[in-house]
Amino acid sequence: MKKTLLFLTSLLTFATIQAANPTVTVVFNGITATVTIPADLARSVTCSSEKSSHVKLIQAETVSSEIDYVLSGSSDDGEFYMEGSYKATVKLNGLTLTNPNGPAINIQNGKRIKLNLPDGTTNTLTDGANDTANGCFHCKGHTEVTGKGTLNIVGNSKHGFYSKEYIAFKNATLNITAATKDGIHCKEYFLLEKGTINI
């Protein structure tokens, strides 16, 4: 009986954790951005950029479960910067983002980053010509691209899509319309399971 009760308690605890919905949303709107961090993630993620369209989020070292970041909206002068030491998911939900001075998305997290492109969405990233980073989309760790949406990249600096470790690609459509160096660049391996890539 005690074991059964313990099992049920564990299930209830798991259900509570699952219901917590560890999702941070970022909505870009011109030179501003609205960042929503749920109360249960207040100790796990901090935003140092306030309402600026150059969004900077830092995951705490104590984070031990995956957090989703959902990005949408548009800005001609913005960026998404995320730093951390635990795997995460970044979902582009109809995002148009240009950073005149650097990468549009800059993920300084050496763990596995899942880049999700939901079905039916079109997302466009553009970086600045004088940028010193390695790509318009720049990821310090492993990048796994999933979903059936479309990502357009205009690379005016170095590489279009850069991942310091491996890139695994499944289902999505990736269009690199410009790149000063490589359209796609990674330092380990590139795995294409399914999808469409135009460079």
JOURSUL-V876501 format. One record per backbone hydrogen bond with DSSP energy under -0.5 kcal/mol. CO is the residue of the C=O (numbers start at 1). NH is the residue of the N-H. If there is no record, write none. Layout:
# JOURSUL-V876501
<<CO;NH> <CO;NH>>
This chain:
# JOURSUL-V876501
<<1;5> <2;6> <3;7> <4;8> <5;9> <6;10> <7;11> <8;12> <9;13> <10;14> <11;15> <12;16> <13;17> <14;18> <15;19> <16;20> <17;20> <18;21> <21;23> <22;68> <23;38> <24;70> <25;36> <26;28> <26;72> <27;34> <28;74> <29;32> <31;53> <32;29> <33;35> <34;27> <34;36> <35;37> <36;25> <36;38> <38;41> <39;42> <41;44> <41;45> <44;60> <46;48> <46;58> <49;52> <51;33> <53;55> <53;79> <55;81> <56;48> <56;49> <57;83> <58;46> <60;63> <67;89> <68;24> <68;70> <69;71> <69;91> <70;26> <71;93> <72;28> <73;96> <74;30> <75;98> <79;55> <80;106> <81;57> <82;108> <83;59> <84;110> <87;67> <88;114> <89;69> <89;91> <90;92> <90;116> <91;71> <91;93> <92;94> <94;73> <95;124> <96;75> <97;126> <98;78> <98;100> <99;102> <100;130> <102;128> <104;80> <105;138> <106;82> <106;108> <107;109> <107;140> <108;84> <109;141> <111;142> <112;88> <112;114> <113;115> <113;144> <114;90> <114;116> <115;146> <116;92> <116;118> <117;149> <118;121> <121;150> <123;152> <124;97> <125;154> <126;99> <128;131> <134;159> <136;104> <136;105> <136;138> <137;162> <138;107> <139;164> <141;165> <142;113> <143;145> <143;168> <144;115> <144;146> <145;170> <146;117> <148;120> <149;173> <150;123> <151;175> <152;125> <153;155> <153;177> <153;178> <154;127> <154;156> <158;180> <158;181> <159;136> <160;136> <160;137> <160;162> <161;185> <162;139> <163;187> <165;187> <165;188> <166;143> <167;191> <168;145> <169;193> <169;194> <170;172> <172;196> <173;151> <174;176> <174;198> <175;153> <175;177> <178;155> <182;160> <183;161> <185;163> <189;167> <190;192> <191;169> <191;193> <194;171> <196;174> <198;176>>
